[in-house]
Amino acid sequence: MIVLVTGSRGLVGAALVPTLEAAGHTVRRLSLRGTQKKGLFSEVEGADAVVHLAGENIAARRWTPAQKAEIRDSRVIGTRVLCDALARLTAPPKTFISASAVGIYGDRGDEMLRDDSAPGAGFLAETAVAWEQAADPVRRRGLRVVHLRFGVILSRRGGALAKMLPPFRLGVGGPLGSGRQWFSWVALDDVIGVIQFALATEALRGPVNVVAPNAVTNAEFTSTLGRVLHRPVIFPAPAWALRLLLGEMVDELLLASTRAEPAALTAAGYRFRYPALEPALRALLIASRGSIAIGRSVRYT
């Protein structure tokens, strides 16, 4: 299979590309720098499937109006340009798999959120809705479209966990705000497994929650991480201090409660390698010392 991958240098893409190549697929890396990518038509021609992962890091810097516009445009305009090019092909790929996020649900308290739950409110929710709608050209063209709504991806190579480890190793980690907000997480190994599964599973389409089946509260997450690292968890970060330090993003990224479940994946037969948090964290810490390879195996029922 010829698979076109955008965002191939990011956290997910960097793990996905060698995994697909090891499985015998031909991978083409595609950059979507700029909103009017020249030569895009010729670059996408001949692909059997597209895995679209490109987008500005939402936590790279404090949210300003300009940064929020960059976050939104990198997802919405980039997806629209790519999908317009794919839809114009005489023989387009059969499958379009695009990143999305559980941030589409907004702050929903204790509500259990399935793949068909309604979107919520807020900047991230509105951005994710527009992001998914930007794939309409290929949907109308008849491609199988899968929107992978990622939870917080856990990896020592980057992302949220990598930022948490230094203070926790120093014994100054703790819950954020009240700690009661739900934290929908997924191990990077399972993210790669889900993408492989989505490429191979014709019945899977539409929104798909890519989260482990056992969401935890922020307080549960921090206490588990402290236990795995053999460090105390006694320094909670109050909401007011987080807002003072990081601004607007705090309420949507750190304090919002999103309790998502992977109903579509479970129904389709995907079997999580790491369904529970503590084994996932222990495996990730071992992997960082080279004894477990990210993305090396995928399990199906």
Kinemage of the C-alpha trace (Angstrom):
@kinemage 1
@onewidth
@group {chain A} dominant
@subgroup {mainchain}
@vectorlist {calphas} color= white
{ca met a 1} P 0.000 0.000 0.000
{ca ile a 2} L 1.210 3.532 -0.770
{ca val a 3} L 0.430 5.728 2.241
{ca leu a 4} L 0.771 9.501 2.174
{ca val a 5} L 1.598 10.944 5.628
{ca thr a 6} L 1.483 14.595 6.641
{ca gly a 7} L 2.981 15.735 9.935
{ca ser a 8} L 5.542 12.939 9.609
{ca arg a 9} L 8.071 14.703 11.873
{ca gly a 10} L 5.685 15.131 14.786
{ca leu a 11} L 5.212 12.902 17.827
{ca val a 12} L 2.808 10.511 16.092
{ca gly a 13} L 4.196 10.756 12.563
{ca ala a 14} L 7.782 10.031 13.627
{ca ala a 15} L 6.635 6.751 15.199
{ca leu a 16} L 4.140 5.882 12.467
{ca val a 17} L 6.368 6.138 9.382
{ca pro a 18} L 8.963 3.485 10.366
{ca thr a 19} L 6.175 1.212 11.625
{ca leu a 20} L 4.352 1.372 8.286
{ca glu a 21} L 7.601 0.860 6.373
{ca ala a 22} L 8.487 -2.144 8.524
{ca ala a 23} L 5.071 -3.602 7.666
{ca gly a 24} L 5.922 -3.373 3.952
{ca his a 25} L 4.057 -0.185 3.018
{ca thr a 26} L 5.530 2.576 0.868
{ca val a 27} L 5.345 5.886 2.741
{ca arg a 28} L 5.401 9.309 1.125
{ca arg a 29} L 6.026 12.221 3.473
{ca leu a 30} L 4.110 15.378 2.545
{ca ser a 31} L 4.651 18.863 3.953
{ca leu a 32} L 1.727 21.294 3.995
{ca arg a 33} L 3.745 24.415 4.804
{ca gly a 34} L 1.728 27.425 3.679
{ca thr a 35} L -1.922 27.483 2.731
{ca gln a 36} L -1.435 27.296 -1.048
{ca lys a 37} L 1.009 24.399 -1.443
{ca lys a 38} L 2.344 24.392 -5.010
{ca gly a 39} L 2.624 21.029 -6.716
{ca leu a 40} L 0.346 19.336 -4.193
{ca phe a 41} L -1.747 17.697 -6.909
{ca ser a 42} L 1.194 15.714 -8.294
{ca glu a 43} L 2.457 14.762 -4.821
{ca val a 44} L -0.801 13.121 -3.716
{ca glu a 45} L -1.447 11.271 -6.971
{ca gly a 46} L -1.150 7.499 -6.773
{ca ala a 47} L -1.582 7.107 -3.009
{ca asp a 48} L -3.825 4.315 -1.709
{ca ala a 49} L -4.466 6.009 1.625
{ca val a 50} L -3.714 9.298 3.390
{ca val a 51} L -2.906 9.741 7.080
{ca his a 52} L -3.182 13.461 7.820
{ca leu a 53} L -1.467 14.450 11.074
{ca ala a 54} L -0.245 17.997 10.354
{ca gly a 55} L -1.163 20.858 12.678
{ca glu a 56} L 0.392 23.512 14.912
{ca asn a 57} L 1.177 22.365 18.472
{ca ile a 58} L -1.667 23.690 20.628
{ca ala a 59} L 0.521 23.986 23.741
{ca ala a 60} L 3.710 25.312 22.152
{ca arg a 61} L 3.223 28.828 23.514
{ca arg a 62} L 0.758 31.089 25.324
{ca trp a 63} L -2.468 31.648 23.387
{ca thr a 64} L -2.704 35.052 21.767
{ca pro a 65} L -5.170 35.961 19.006
{ca ala a 66} L -2.386 35.381 16.470
{ca gln a 67} L -1.399 32.015 17.973
{ca lys a 68} L -5.020 30.840 18.071
{ca ala a 69} L -5.404 31.800 14.416
{ca glu a 70} L -2.260 29.794 13.579
{ca ile a 71} L -3.579 26.754 15.467
{ca arg a 72} L -6.910 26.907 13.683
{ca asp a 73} L -5.581 27.702 10.200
{ca ser a 74} L -2.904 24.997 10.309
{ca arg a 75} L -5.680 22.454 10.803
{ca val a 76} L -8.628 23.820 8.875
{ca ile a 77} L -6.982 25.466 5.869
{ca gly a 78} L -4.301 22.784 5.575
{ca thr a 79} L -6.948 20.037 5.591
{ca arg a 80} L -9.120 21.872 3.077
{ca val a 81} L -6.220 22.408 0.639
{ca leu a 82} L -5.226 18.746 0.877
{ca cys a 83} L -8.784 17.454 0.517
{ca asp a 84} L -9.507 19.716 -2.443
{ca ala a 85} L -6.443 18.277 -4.206
{ca leu a 86} L -7.448 14.690 -3.384
{ca ala a 87} L -11.028 15.234 -4.557
{ca arg a 88} L -9.817 16.449 -7.973
{ca leu a 89} L -7.810 13.300 -8.680
{ca thr a 90} L -9.054 10.965 -11.388
{ca ala a 91} L -8.241 7.996 -9.148
{ca pro a 92} L -8.168 9.285 -5.548
{ca pro a 93} L -7.057 7.155 -2.602
{ca lys a 94} L -9.740 5.010 -1.007
{ca thr a 95} L -9.111 6.094 2.574
{ca phe a 96} L -8.531 9.443 4.289
{ca ile a 97} L -7.561 9.229 7.959
{ca ser a 98} L -7.261 12.558 9.712
{ca ala a 99} L -6.203 13.592 13.186
{ca ser a 100} L -8.763 15.305 15.392
{ca ala a 101} L -9.077 15.589 19.173
{ca val a 102} L -11.397 14.841 22.084
{ca gly a 103} L -11.196 18.583 22.691
{ca ile a 104} L -14.157 18.679 20.298
{ca tyr a 105} L -16.374 17.768 23.273
{ca gly a 106} L -15.337 20.721 25.418
{ca asp a 107} L -15.628 20.734 29.218
{ca arg a 108} L -18.327 18.125 29.982
{ca gly a 109} L -17.846 17.194 33.628
{ca asp a 110} L -18.661 13.538 34.381
{ca glu a 111} L -20.605 12.921 31.149
{ca met a 112} L -19.486 9.769 29.299
{ca leu a 113} L -18.625 10.850 25.773
{ca arg a 114} L -18.997 8.402 22.900
{ca asp a 115} L -17.848 8.889 19.313
{ca asp a 116} L -21.291 10.220 18.335
{ca ser a 117} L -21.631 12.679 21.240
{ca ala a 118} L -22.386 16.265 20.270
{ca pro a 119} L -19.531 18.802 20.134
{ca gly a 120} L -19.071 21.184 23.018
{ca ala a 121} L -18.187 24.871 23.294
{ca gly a 122} L -14.898 26.741 23.332
{ca phe a 123} L -11.985 27.483 21.036
{ca leu a 124} L -10.690 23.895 20.795
{ca ala a 125} L -14.160 22.453 20.230
{ca glu a 126} L -14.973 24.961 17.504
{ca thr a 127} L -11.576 24.400 15.870
{ca ala a 128} L -12.037 20.617 15.879
{ca val a 129} L -15.507 20.899 14.331
{ca ala a 130} L -14.160 23.058 11.493
{ca trp a 131} L -11.156 20.725 11.157
{ca glu a 132} L -13.378 17.710 10.588
{ca gln a 133} L -15.720 19.607 8.266
{ca ala a 134} L -12.716 20.584 6.110
{ca ala a 135} L -12.629 16.951 4.925
{ca asp a 136} L -16.051 17.321 3.245
{ca pro a 137} L -14.574 17.415 -0.309
{ca val a 138} L -13.173 13.885 -0.008
{ca arg a 139} L -16.258 12.678 1.841
{ca arg a 140} L -18.420 13.857 -1.054
{ca arg a 141} L -15.955 12.252 -3.489
{ca gly a 142} L -16.670 8.877 -1.861
{ca leu a 143} L -13.501 8.282 0.157
{ca arg a 144} L -13.746 6.440 3.466
{ca val a 145} L -13.052 9.215 5.998
{ca val a 146} L -11.942 8.482 9.562
{ca his a 147} L -11.536 11.274 12.124
{ca leu a 148} L -9.236 10.056 14.893
{ca arg a 149} L -10.164 12.041 17.991
{ca phe a 150} L -6.991 11.702 20.041
{ca gly a 151} L -6.938 11.976 23.800
{ca val a 152} L -3.755 13.026 25.618
{ca ile a 153} L -1.033 10.938 23.978
{ca leu a 154} L 1.470 9.533 26.472
{ca ser a 155} L 5.075 9.206 25.331
{ca arg a 156} L 8.496 9.919 26.770
{ca arg a 157} L 9.441 11.336 23.355
{ca gly a 158} L 7.295 14.437 23.706
{ca gly a 159} L 3.840 15.725 24.507
{ca ala a 160} L 2.252 16.114 27.934
{ca leu a 161} L 4.049 13.288 29.750
{ca ala a 162} L 7.505 14.489 28.741
{ca lys a 163} L 6.675 17.915 30.216
{ca met a 164} L 5.331 16.399 33.431
{ca leu a 165} L 8.273 14.142 34.212
{ca pro a 166} L 10.891 16.711 35.351
{ca pro a 167} L 8.820 18.229 38.200
{ca phe a 168} L 7.477 14.817 39.220
{ca arg a 169} L 10.994 13.371 39.356
{ca leu a 170} L 11.932 16.263 41.642
{ca gly a 171} L 9.003 15.447 43.921
{ca val a 172} L 7.120 18.680 43.225
{ca gly a 173} L 4.344 17.303 40.985
{ca gly a 174} L 0.694 17.309 41.912
{ca pro a 175} L -2.889 17.554 40.684
{ca leu a 176} L -3.995 20.513 38.580
{ca gly a 177} L -6.806 22.644 39.937
{ca ser a 178} L -9.354 20.521 41.796
{ca gly a 179} L -7.979 17.307 40.258
{ca arg a 180} L -11.554 16.115 39.691
{ca gln a 181} L -11.522 16.762 35.936
{ca trp a 182} L -11.465 13.664 33.725
{ca phe a 183} L -8.303 12.923 31.783
{ca ser a 184} L -8.737 10.849 28.614
{ca trp a 185} L -5.343 9.404 27.750
{ca val a 186} L -3.844 6.924 25.282
{ca ala a 187} L -0.375 5.395 24.933
{ca leu a 188} L 1.558 6.214 21.766
{ca asp a 189} L 1.841 2.497 20.995
{ca asp a 190} L -1.957 2.320 20.811
{ca val a 191} L -2.171 5.461 18.678
{ca ile a 192} L 0.082 3.768 16.111
{ca gly a 193} L -1.889 0.551 16.455
{ca val a 194} L -5.183 2.359 15.899
{ca ile a 195} L -3.900 4.044 12.730
{ca gln a 196} L -2.763 0.672 11.349
{ca phe a 197} L -6.115 -0.797 12.346
{ca ala a 198} L -8.003 2.073 10.670
{ca leu a 199} L -6.046 1.577 7.451
{ca ala a 200} L -7.006 -2.102 7.380
{ca thr a 201} L -10.606 -1.947 8.642
{ca glu a 202} L -13.082 -0.944 5.931
{ca ala a 203} L -15.984 -0.795 8.360
{ca leu a 204} L -14.358 1.930 10.449
{ca arg a 205} L -15.376 5.432 9.388
{ca gly a 206} L -16.474 8.783 10.816
{ca pro a 207} L -15.426 10.041 14.274
{ca val a 208} L -13.383 7.600 16.365
{ca asn a 209} L -12.344 8.298 19.950
{ca val a 210} L -8.698 7.265 20.282
{ca val a 211} L -8.519 6.968 24.060
{ca ala a 212} L -7.795 4.115 26.423
{ca pro a 213} L -10.940 2.415 27.761
{ca asn a 214} L -10.149 3.496 31.321
{ca ala a 215} L -10.179 7.275 31.685
{ca val a 216} L -8.962 8.640 35.017
{ca thr a 217} L -9.324 11.914 36.864
{ca asn a 218} L -6.385 14.288 36.950
{ca ala a 219} L -5.867 13.440 40.616
{ca glu a 220} L -5.779 9.715 39.789
{ca phe a 221} L -3.336 10.328 36.966
{ca thr a 222} L -0.924 12.349 39.090
{ca ser a 223} L -1.045 9.901 42.005
{ca thr a 224} L -0.379 6.988 39.630
{ca leu a 225} L 2.542 8.791 38.000
{ca gly a 226} L 3.990 9.588 41.425
{ca arg a 227} L 3.656 5.952 42.478
{ca val a 228} L 5.387 4.703 39.314
{ca leu a 229} L 8.227 7.193 39.815
{ca his a 230} L 8.381 6.532 43.590
{ca arg a 231} L 7.890 10.225 44.280
{ca pro a 232} L 5.446 12.084 46.553
{ca val a 233} L 2.523 13.961 45.021
{ca ile a 234} L 1.927 16.752 47.513
{ca phe a 235} L 2.082 20.011 45.564
{ca pro a 236} L -1.255 20.760 43.877
{ca ala a 237} L -1.262 23.572 41.329
{ca pro a 238} L -4.225 25.899 42.027
{ca ala a 239} L -6.286 27.016 39.050
{ca trp a 240} L -5.601 30.725 39.664
{ca ala a 241} L -1.835 30.166 39.561
{ca leu a 242} L -2.079 28.142 36.344
{ca arg a 243} L -4.155 30.886 34.715
{ca leu a 244} L -1.649 33.511 35.800
{ca leu a 245} L 1.219 31.479 34.345
{ca leu a 246} L -0.297 30.130 31.115
{ca gly a 247} L -3.366 32.255 30.408
{ca glu a 248} L -6.470 31.212 28.502
{ca met a 249} L -5.251 27.766 27.412
{ca val a 250} L -5.377 26.488 30.994
{ca asp a 251} L -9.160 26.198 31.116
{ca glu a 252} L -9.384 24.218 27.874
{ca leu a 253} L -6.206 22.132 28.061
{ca leu a 254} L -5.606 21.469 31.753
{ca leu a 255} L -8.810 22.082 33.681
{ca ala a 256} L -11.483 20.917 31.213
{ca ser a 257} L -13.081 17.566 32.013
{ca thr a 258} L -13.364 15.126 29.093
{ca arg a 259} L -14.445 11.566 29.879
{ca ala a 260} L -14.334 9.867 26.479
{ca glu a 261} L -14.674 6.168 25.720
{ca pro a 262} L -13.479 4.270 22.604
{ca ala a 263} L -16.857 2.793 21.687
{ca ala a 264} L -16.289 2.653 17.915
{ca leu a 265} L -12.876 1.026 18.254
{ca thr a 266} L -14.153 -1.547 20.705
{ca ala a 267} L -17.115 -2.396 18.467
{ca ala a 268} L -14.799 -2.725 15.439
{ca gly a 269} L -12.545 -5.179 17.276
{ca tyr a 270} L -9.479 -3.164 18.227
{ca arg a 271} L -7.743 -4.532 21.308
{ca phe a 272} L -5.740 -2.023 23.331
{ca arg a 273} L -2.216 -2.927 24.268
{ca tyr a 274} L -2.431 -0.587 27.268
{ca pro a 275} L -6.025 -0.316 28.520
{ca ala a 276} L -4.984 0.694 32.067
{ca leu a 277} L -2.846 3.631 33.140
{ca glu a 278} L -0.302 2.188 35.555
{ca pro a 279} L 0.944 -0.601 33.233
{ca ala a 280} L 1.127 1.966 30.418
{ca leu a 281} L 3.261 4.360 32.477
{ca arg a 282} L 5.540 1.566 33.654
{ca ala a 283} L 6.019 0.343 30.077
{ca leu a 284} L 6.741 3.871 28.837
{ca leu a 285} L 9.408 4.393 31.482
{ca ile a 286} L 11.020 1.072 30.570
{ca ala a 287} L 10.750 1.981 26.869
{ca ser a 288} L 12.672 5.184 27.507
{ca arg a 289} L 15.646 3.041 28.556
{ca gly a 290} L 15.444 1.077 25.307
{ca ser a 291} L 13.802 -2.170 26.412
{ca ile a 292} L 10.478 -1.630 24.641
{ca ala a 293} L 10.146 -0.291 21.093
{ca ile a 294} L 7.323 2.162 20.416
{ca gly a 295} L 4.892 0.860 17.819
{ca arg a 296} L 6.507 -2.550 17.462
{ca ser a 297} L 3.333 -4.599 17.711
{ca val a 298} L -0.390 -4.296 17.123
{ca arg a 299} L -3.038 -6.612 18.488
{ca tyr a 300} L -6.433 -7.371 17.060
{ca thr a 301} L -9.218 -9.586 18.264
